[in-house]
Amino acid sequence: RFTDPGYLRRRWGRAALMTTGINVLVHSFDRFVLDEDFAEVTFKSIAANWRNGLVWDNDQFTTNLFAHPYHGNLYFNAARSNGLSFWQSTPFALGGSLMWEYCGEAEPPAINDLLATTFGGICLGEITHRISALILNDRSRGFRRFLRETAATLINPMQGLTRITDGDVGRV
């Protein structure tokens, strides 16, 4: 899998679009479905975030050390599943986190969220990328193929989305 030229084709633009899409989707869910106060972002709140700089927040343990790294993993794997190398994918974890901290919340950006999302996301992202790549087998067919694709997508949703978009899910 790691030597397949089609798998390694670099798609920088799609990776950036997917990273942005993650933030838009999560923000829209927080704003319009959950009606969260922090999601009521305006141009004024974005300007205040850039002007005031980073703070330390007191989010719950599960938020800081599970939700943030998982979110960073999605950014990282948006790039990794589009053919970018480990080092080429790391800025996507940072960039997605910066985008969220400064433009996705009405609250001031938090340095601990930025660090947990970026570094935790890179670590978790590389693990899930490698595990899902080991599970996939483009030669398998039928129900076995379905199970492999499903398991790999549950482990690495961004790779699953990329495979669905590219038509690789059913291609033998």
MODELLER restraints for C-alpha pairs under 7 A, 6 or more apart:
rsr = mdl.restraints
at = mdl.atoms
rsr.add(forms.Gaussian(group=physical.xy_distance, feature=features.Distance(at['CA:1:A'], at['CA:133:A']), mean=6.72, stdev=0.5))
rsr.add(forms.Gaussian(group=physical.xy_distance, feature=features.Distance(at['CA:7:A'], at['CA:83:A']), mean=6.06, stdev=0.5))
rsr.add(forms.Gaussian(group=physical.xy_distance, feature=features.Distance(at['CA:8:A'], at['CA:83:A']), mean=4.18, stdev=0.5))
rsr.add(forms.Gaussian(group=physical.xy_distance, feature=features.Distance(at['CA:9:A'], at['CA:82:A']), mean=6.97, stdev=0.5))
rsr.add(forms.Gaussian(group=physical.xy_distance, feature=features.Distance(at['CA:9:A'], at['CA:83:A']), mean=4.97, stdev=0.5))
rsr.add(forms.Gaussian(group=physical.xy_distance, feature=features.Distance(at['CA:10:A'], at['CA:82:A']), mean=5.82, stdev=0.5))
rsr.add(forms.Gaussian(group=physical.xy_distance, feature=features.Distance(at['CA:10:A'], at['CA:83:A']), mean=4.37, stdev=0.5))
rsr.add(forms.Gaussian(group=physical.xy_distance, feature=features.Distance(at['CA:10:A'], at['CA:84:A']), mean=5.45, stdev=0.5))
rsr.add(forms.Gaussian(group=physical.xy_distance, feature=features.Distance(at['CA:11:A'], at['CA:82:A']), mean=5.33, stdev=0.5))
rsr.add(forms.Gaussian(group=physical.xy_distance, feature=features.Distance(at['CA:11:A'], at['CA:83:A']), mean=6.43, stdev=0.5))
rsr.add(forms.Gaussian(group=physical.xy_distance, feature=features.Distance(at['CA:15:A'], at['CA:78:A']), mean=5.14, stdev=0.5))
rsr.add(forms.Gaussian(group=physical.xy_distance, feature=features.Distance(at['CA:15:A'], at['CA:79:A']), mean=4.65, stdev=0.5))
rsr.add(forms.Gaussian(group=physical.xy_distance, feature=features.Distance(at['CA:15:A'], at['CA:82:A']), mean=6.18, stdev=0.5))
rsr.add(forms.Gaussian(group=physical.xy_distance, feature=features.Distance(at['CA:18:A'], at['CA:78:A']), mean=5.92, stdev=0.5))
rsr.add(forms.Gaussian(group=physical.xy_distance, feature=features.Distance(at['CA:19:A'], at['CA:75:A']), mean=5.22, stdev=0.5))
rsr.add(forms.Gaussian(group=physical.xy_distance, feature=features.Distance(at['CA:19:A'], at['CA:78:A']), mean=6.12, stdev=0.5))
rsr.add(forms.Gaussian(group=physical.xy_distance, feature=features.Distance(at['CA:19:A'], at['CA:96:A']), mean=6.04, stdev=0.5))
rsr.add(forms.Gaussian(group=physical.xy_distance, feature=features.Distance(at['CA:20:A'], at['CA:96:A']), mean=6.99, stdev=0.5))
rsr.add(forms.Gaussian(group=physical.xy_distance, feature=features.Distance(at['CA:23:A'], at['CA:100:A']), mean=6.47, stdev=0.5))
rsr.add(forms.Gaussian(group=physical.xy_distance, feature=features.Distance(at['CA:27:A'], at['CA:39:A']), mean=6.45, stdev=0.5))
rsr.add(forms.Gaussian(group=physical.xy_distance, feature=features.Distance(at['CA:27:A'], at['CA:104:A']), mean=6.32, stdev=0.5))
rsr.add(forms.Gaussian(group=physical.xy_distance, feature=features.Distance(at['CA:30:A'], at['CA:36:A']), mean=5.66, stdev=0.5))
rsr.add(forms.Gaussian(group=physical.xy_distance, feature=features.Distance(at['CA:30:A'], at['CA:39:A']), mean=6.06, stdev=0.5))
rsr.add(forms.Gaussian(group=physical.xy_distance, feature=features.Distance(at['CA:31:A'], at['CA:39:A']), mean=5.01, stdev=0.5))
rsr.add(forms.Gaussian(group=physical.xy_distance, feature=features.Distance(at['CA:31:A'], at['CA:40:A']), mean=6.42, stdev=0.5))
rsr.add(forms.Gaussian(group=physical.xy_distance, feature=features.Distance(at['CA:38:A'], at['CA:105:A']), mean=5.27, stdev=0.5))
rsr.add(forms.Gaussian(group=physical.xy_distance, feature=features.Distance(at['CA:38:A'], at['CA:106:A']), mean=4.98, stdev=0.5))
rsr.add(forms.Gaussian(group=physical.xy_distance, feature=features.Distance(at['CA:38:A'], at['CA:107:A']), mean=5.88, stdev=0.5))
rsr.add(forms.Gaussian(group=physical.xy_distance, feature=features.Distance(at['CA:39:A'], at['CA:104:A']), mean=6.76, stdev=0.5))
rsr.add(forms.Gaussian(group=physical.xy_distance, feature=features.Distance(at['CA:39:A'], at['CA:105:A']), mean=5.17, stdev=0.5))
rsr.add(forms.Gaussian(group=physical.xy_distance, feature=features.Distance(at['CA:39:A'], at['CA:106:A']), mean=6.07, stdev=0.5))
rsr.add(forms.Gaussian(group=physical.xy_distance, feature=features.Distance(at['CA:40:A'], at['CA:106:A']), mean=6.06, stdev=0.5))
rsr.add(forms.Gaussian(group=physical.xy_distance, feature=features.Distance(at['CA:41:A'], at['CA:104:A']), mean=6.75, stdev=0.5))
rsr.add(forms.Gaussian(group=physical.xy_distance, feature=features.Distance(at['CA:41:A'], at['CA:105:A']), mean=5.84, stdev=0.5))
rsr.add(forms.Gaussian(group=physical.xy_distance, feature=features.Distance(at['CA:41:A'], at['CA:106:A']), mean=4.88, stdev=0.5))
rsr.add(forms.Gaussian(group=physical.xy_distance, feature=features.Distance(at['CA:45:A'], at['CA:106:A']), mean=5.36, stdev=0.5))
rsr.add(forms.Gaussian(group=physical.xy_distance, feature=features.Distance(at['CA:46:A'], at['CA:102:A']), mean=6.12, stdev=0.5))
rsr.add(forms.Gaussian(group=physical.xy_distance, feature=features.Distance(at['CA:46:A'], at['CA:103:A']), mean=5.40, stdev=0.5))
rsr.add(forms.Gaussian(group=physical.xy_distance, feature=features.Distance(at['CA:46:A'], at['CA:106:A']), mean=6.99, stdev=0.5))
rsr.add(forms.Gaussian(group=physical.xy_distance, feature=features.Distance(at['CA:49:A'], at['CA:102:A']), mean=5.61, stdev=0.5))
rsr.add(forms.Gaussian(group=physical.xy_distance, feature=features.Distance(at['CA:49:A'], at['CA:108:A']), mean=5.30, stdev=0.5))
rsr.add(forms.Gaussian(group=physical.xy_distance, feature=features.Distance(at['CA:49:A'], at['CA:109:A']), mean=6.33, stdev=0.5))
rsr.add(forms.Gaussian(group=physical.xy_distance, feature=features.Distance(at['CA:50:A'], at['CA:102:A']), mean=6.55, stdev=0.5))
rsr.add(forms.Gaussian(group=physical.xy_distance, feature=features.Distance(at['CA:53:A'], at['CA:109:A']), mean=6.80, stdev=0.5))
rsr.add(forms.Gaussian(group=physical.xy_distance, feature=features.Distance(at['CA:54:A'], at['CA:108:A']), mean=6.67, stdev=0.5))
rsr.add(forms.Gaussian(group=physical.xy_distance, feature=features.Distance(at['CA:54:A'], at['CA:109:A']), mean=5.10, stdev=0.5))
rsr.add(forms.Gaussian(group=physical.xy_distance, feature=features.Distance(at['CA:54:A'], at['CA:110:A']), mean=5.22, stdev=0.5))
rsr.add(forms.Gaussian(group=physical.xy_distance, feature=features.Distance(at['CA:54:A'], at['CA:111:A']), mean=5.59, stdev=0.5))
rsr.add(forms.Gaussian(group=physical.xy_distance, feature=features.Distance(at['CA:55:A'], at['CA:108:A']), mean=6.63, stdev=0.5))
rsr.add(forms.Gaussian(group=physical.xy_distance, feature=features.Distance(at['CA:55:A'], at['CA:109:A']), mean=6.21, stdev=0.5))
rsr.add(forms.Gaussian(group=physical.xy_distance, feature=features.Distance(at['CA:55:A'], at['CA:110:A']), mean=4.74, stdev=0.5))
rsr.add(forms.Gaussian(group=physical.xy_distance, feature=features.Distance(at['CA:55:A'], at['CA:111:A']), mean=5.95, stdev=0.5))
rsr.add(forms.Gaussian(group=physical.xy_distance, feature=features.Distance(at['CA:56:A'], at['CA:110:A']), mean=5.12, stdev=0.5))
rsr.add(forms.Gaussian(group=physical.xy_distance, feature=features.Distance(at['CA:56:A'], at['CA:111:A']), mean=5.81, stdev=0.5))
rsr.add(forms.Gaussian(group=physical.xy_distance, feature=features.Distance(at['CA:56:A'], at['CA:112:A']), mean=6.06, stdev=0.5))
rsr.add(forms.Gaussian(group=physical.xy_distance, feature=features.Distance(at['CA:57:A'], at['CA:110:A']), mean=5.78, stdev=0.5))
rsr.add(forms.Gaussian(group=physical.xy_distance, feature=features.Distance(at['CA:64:A'], at['CA:113:A']), mean=6.36, stdev=0.5))
rsr.add(forms.Gaussian(group=physical.xy_distance, feature=features.Distance(at['CA:64:A'], at['CA:116:A']), mean=6.58, stdev=0.5))
rsr.add(forms.Gaussian(group=physical.xy_distance, feature=features.Distance(at['CA:65:A'], at['CA:116:A']), mean=6.67, stdev=0.5))
rsr.add(forms.Gaussian(group=physical.xy_distance, feature=features.Distance(at['CA:68:A'], at['CA:113:A']), mean=6.59, stdev=0.5))
rsr.add(forms.Gaussian(group=physical.xy_distance, feature=features.Distance(at['CA:68:A'], at['CA:116:A']), mean=5.93, stdev=0.5))
rsr.add(forms.Gaussian(group=physical.xy_distance, feature=features.Distance(at['CA:68:A'], at['CA:117:A']), mean=4.54, stdev=0.5))
rsr.add(forms.Gaussian(group=physical.xy_distance, feature=features.Distance(at['CA:69:A'], at['CA:116:A']), mean=5.70, stdev=0.5))
rsr.add(forms.Gaussian(group=physical.xy_distance, feature=features.Distance(at['CA:69:A'], at['CA:117:A']), mean=4.49, stdev=0.5))
rsr.add(forms.Gaussian(group=physical.xy_distance, feature=features.Distance(at['CA:69:A'], at['CA:120:A']), mean=4.35, stdev=0.5))
rsr.add(forms.Gaussian(group=physical.xy_distance, feature=features.Distance(at['CA:69:A'], at['CA:121:A']), mean=4.31, stdev=0.5))
rsr.add(forms.Gaussian(group=physical.xy_distance, feature=features.Distance(at['CA:69:A'], at['CA:124:A']), mean=6.92, stdev=0.5))
rsr.add(forms.Gaussian(group=physical.xy_distance, feature=features.Distance(at['CA:70:A'], at['CA:121:A']), mean=5.94, stdev=0.5))
rsr.add(forms.Gaussian(group=physical.xy_distance, feature=features.Distance(at['CA:71:A'], at['CA:117:A']), mean=6.49, stdev=0.5))
rsr.add(forms.Gaussian(group=physical.xy_distance, feature=features.Distance(at['CA:71:A'], at['CA:121:A']), mean=6.67, stdev=0.5))
rsr.add(forms.Gaussian(group=physical.xy_distance, feature=features.Distance(at['CA:72:A'], at['CA:93:A']), mean=5.21, stdev=0.5))
rsr.add(forms.Gaussian(group=physical.xy_distance, feature=features.Distance(at['CA:72:A'], at['CA:97:A']), mean=6.84, stdev=0.5))
rsr.add(forms.Gaussian(group=physical.xy_distance, feature=features.Distance(at['CA:72:A'], at['CA:117:A']), mean=4.61, stdev=0.5))
rsr.add(forms.Gaussian(group=physical.xy_distance, feature=features.Distance(at['CA:72:A'], at['CA:118:A']), mean=5.58, stdev=0.5))
rsr.add(forms.Gaussian(group=physical.xy_distance, feature=features.Distance(at['CA:72:A'], at['CA:120:A']), mean=6.79, stdev=0.5))
rsr.add(forms.Gaussian(group=physical.xy_distance, feature=features.Distance(at['CA:72:A'], at['CA:121:A']), mean=3.74, stdev=0.5))
rsr.add(forms.Gaussian(group=physical.xy_distance, feature=features.Distance(at['CA:72:A'], at['CA:122:A']), mean=6.76, stdev=0.5))
rsr.add(forms.Gaussian(group=physical.xy_distance, feature=features.Distance(at['CA:73:A'], at['CA:121:A']), mean=3.88, stdev=0.5))
rsr.add(forms.Gaussian(group=physical.xy_distance, feature=features.Distance(at['CA:73:A'], at['CA:122:A']), mean=5.99, stdev=0.5))
rsr.add(forms.Gaussian(group=physical.xy_distance, feature=features.Distance(at['CA:73:A'], at['CA:124:A']), mean=5.73, stdev=0.5))
rsr.add(forms.Gaussian(group=physical.xy_distance, feature=features.Distance(at['CA:73:A'], at['CA:125:A']), mean=4.20, stdev=0.5))
rsr.add(forms.Gaussian(group=physical.xy_distance, feature=features.Distance(at['CA:74:A'], at['CA:158:A']), mean=6.34, stdev=0.5))
rsr.add(forms.Gaussian(group=physical.xy_distance, feature=features.Distance(at['CA:75:A'], at['CA:92:A']), mean=5.69, stdev=0.5))
rsr.add(forms.Gaussian(group=physical.xy_distance, feature=features.Distance(at['CA:75:A'], at['CA:93:A']), mean=4.98, stdev=0.5))
rsr.add(forms.Gaussian(group=physical.xy_distance, feature=features.Distance(at['CA:75:A'], at['CA:96:A']), mean=6.03, stdev=0.5))
rsr.add(forms.Gaussian(group=physical.xy_distance, feature=features.Distance(at['CA:76:A'], at['CA:89:A']), mean=5.50, stdev=0.5))
rsr.add(forms.Gaussian(group=physical.xy_distance, feature=features.Distance(at['CA:76:A'], at['CA:90:A']), mean=6.16, stdev=0.5))
rsr.add(forms.Gaussian(group=physical.xy_distance, feature=features.Distance(at['CA:76:A'], at['CA:92:A']), mean=5.57, stdev=0.5))
rsr.add(forms.Gaussian(group=physical.xy_distance, feature=features.Distance(at['CA:76:A'], at['CA:93:A']), mean=4.87, stdev=0.5))
rsr.add(forms.Gaussian(group=physical.xy_distance, feature=features.Distance(at['CA:76:A'], at['CA:121:A']), mean=6.57, stdev=0.5))
rsr.add(forms.Gaussian(group=physical.xy_distance, feature=features.Distance(at['CA:76:A'], at['CA:122:A']), mean=6.08, stdev=0.5))
rsr.add(forms.Gaussian(group=physical.xy_distance, feature=features.Distance(at['CA:76:A'], at['CA:125:A']), mean=5.87, stdev=0.5))
rsr.add(forms.Gaussian(group=physical.xy_distance, feature=features.Distance(at['CA:77:A'], at['CA:125:A']), mean=5.86, stdev=0.5))
rsr.add(forms.Gaussian(group=physical.xy_distance, feature=features.Distance(at['CA:77:A'], at['CA:129:A']), mean=6.78, stdev=0.5))
rsr.add(forms.Gaussian(group=physical.xy_distance, feature=features.Distance(at['CA:77:A'], at['CA:158:A']), mean=5.85, stdev=0.5))
rsr.add(forms.Gaussian(group=physical.xy_distance, feature=features.Distance(at['CA:77:A'], at['CA:159:A']), mean=6.87, stdev=0.5))
rsr.add(forms.Gaussian(group=physical.xy_distance, feature=features.Distance(at['CA:78:A'], at['CA:158:A']), mean=5.46, stdev=0.5))
rsr.add(forms.Gaussian(group=physical.xy_distance, feature=features.Distance(at['CA:79:A'], at['CA:89:A']), mean=5.15, stdev=0.5))
rsr.add(forms.Gaussian(group=physical.xy_distance, feature=features.Distance(at['CA:79:A'], at['CA:92:A']), mean=6.74, stdev=0.5))
rsr.add(forms.Gaussian(group=physical.xy_distance, feature=features.Distance(at['CA:80:A'], at['CA:86:A']), mean=6.88, stdev=0.5))
rsr.add(forms.Gaussian(group=physical.xy_distance, feature=features.Distance(at['CA:80:A'], at['CA:89:A']), mean=5.75, stdev=0.5))
rsr.add(forms.Gaussian(group=physical.xy_distance, feature=features.Distance(at['CA:81:A'], at['CA:158:A']), mean=6.69, stdev=0.5))
rsr.add(forms.Gaussian(group=physical.xy_distance, feature=features.Distance(at['CA:81:A'], at['CA:159:A']), mean=4.94, stdev=0.5))
rsr.add(forms.Gaussian(group=physical.xy_distance, feature=features.Distance(at['CA:81:A'], at['CA:162:A']), mean=6.67, stdev=0.5))
rsr.add(forms.Gaussian(group=physical.xy_distance, feature=features.Distance(at['CA:90:A'], at['CA:122:A']), mean=6.36, stdev=0.5))
rsr.add(forms.Gaussian(group=physical.xy_distance, feature=features.Distance(at['CA:93:A'], at['CA:118:A']), mean=5.00, stdev=0.5))
rsr.add(forms.Gaussian(group=physical.xy_distance, feature=features.Distance(at['CA:93:A'], at['CA:121:A']), mean=6.41, stdev=0.5))
rsr.add(forms.Gaussian(group=physical.xy_distance, feature=features.Distance(at['CA:93:A'], at['CA:122:A']), mean=6.62, stdev=0.5))
rsr.add(forms.Gaussian(group=physical.xy_distance, feature=features.Distance(at['CA:94:A'], at['CA:118:A']), mean=5.03, stdev=0.5))
rsr.add(forms.Gaussian(group=physical.xy_distance, feature=features.Distance(at['CA:97:A'], at['CA:114:A']), mean=5.84, stdev=0.5))
rsr.add(forms.Gaussian(group=physical.xy_distance, feature=features.Distance(at['CA:97:A'], at['CA:117:A']), mean=6.23, stdev=0.5))
rsr.add(forms.Gaussian(group=physical.xy_distance, feature=features.Distance(at['CA:97:A'], at['CA:118:A']), mean=6.54, stdev=0.5))
rsr.add(forms.Gaussian(group=physical.xy_distance, feature=features.Distance(at['CA:98:A'], at['CA:114:A']), mean=6.81, stdev=0.5))
rsr.add(forms.Gaussian(group=physical.xy_distance, feature=features.Distance(at['CA:101:A'], at['CA:109:A']), mean=4.68, stdev=0.5))
rsr.add(forms.Gaussian(group=physical.xy_distance, feature=features.Distance(at['CA:101:A'], at['CA:110:A']), mean=6.89, stdev=0.5))
rsr.add(forms.Gaussian(group=physical.xy_distance, feature=features.Distance(at['CA:102:A'], at['CA:109:A']), mean=5.75, stdev=0.5))
rsr.add(forms.Gaussian(group=physical.xy_distance, feature=features.Distance(at['CA:128:A'], at['CA:155:A']), mean=5.91, stdev=0.5))
rsr.add(forms.Gaussian(group=physical.xy_distance, feature=features.Distance(at['CA:128:A'], at['CA:156:A']), mean=5.71, stdev=0.5))
rsr.add(forms.Gaussian(group=physical.xy_distance, feature=features.Distance(at['CA:129:A'], at['CA:156:A']), mean=6.29, stdev=0.5))
rsr.add(forms.Gaussian(group=physical.xy_distance, feature=features.Distance(at['CA:132:A'], at['CA:152:A']), mean=4.44, stdev=0.5))
rsr.add(forms.Gaussian(group=physical.xy_distance, feature=features.Distance(at['CA:132:A'], at['CA:155:A']), mean=6.17, stdev=0.5))
rsr.add(forms.Gaussian(group=physical.xy_distance, feature=features.Distance(at['CA:132:A'], at['CA:156:A']), mean=6.21, stdev=0.5))
rsr.add(forms.Gaussian(group=physical.xy_distance, feature=features.Distance(at['CA:135:A'], at['CA:148:A']), mean=6.01, stdev=0.5))
rsr.add(forms.Gaussian(group=physical.xy_distance, feature=features.Distance(at['CA:135:A'], at['CA:152:A']), mean=6.12, stdev=0.5))
rsr.add(forms.Gaussian(group=physical.xy_distance, feature=features.Distance(at['CA:136:A'], at['CA:148:A']), mean=5.70, stdev=0.5))
rsr.add(forms.Gaussian(group=physical.xy_distance, feature=features.Distance(at['CA:136:A'], at['CA:149:A']), mean=6.39, stdev=0.5))
rsr.add(forms.Gaussian(group=physical.xy_distance, feature=features.Distance(at['CA:136:A'], at['CA:152:A']), mean=6.55, stdev=0.5))
rsr.add(forms.Gaussian(group=physical.xy_distance, feature=features.Distance(at['CA:138:A'], at['CA:171:A']), mean=6.92, stdev=0.5))
rsr.add(forms.Gaussian(group=physical.xy_distance, feature=features.Distance(at['CA:138:A'], at['CA:172:A']), mean=5.25, stdev=0.5))
rsr.add(forms.Gaussian(group=physical.xy_distance, feature=features.Distance(at['CA:139:A'], at['CA:172:A']), mean=5.27, stdev=0.5))
rsr.add(forms.Gaussian(group=physical.xy_distance, feature=features.Distance(at['CA:149:A'], at['CA:169:A']), mean=6.72, stdev=0.5))
rsr.add(forms.Gaussian(group=physical.xy_distance, feature=features.Distance(at['CA:152:A'], at['CA:160:A']), mean=6.92, stdev=0.5))
rsr.add(forms.Gaussian(group=physical.xy_distance, feature=features.Distance(at['CA:153:A'], at['CA:159:A']), mean=6.55, stdev=0.5))
rsr.add(forms.Gaussian(group=physical.xy_distance, feature=features.Distance(at['CA:153:A'], at['CA:160:A']), mean=4.42, stdev=0.5))
rsr.add(forms.Gaussian(group=physical.xy_distance, feature=features.Distance(at['CA:163:A'], at['CA:169:A']), mean=5.54, stdev=0.5))
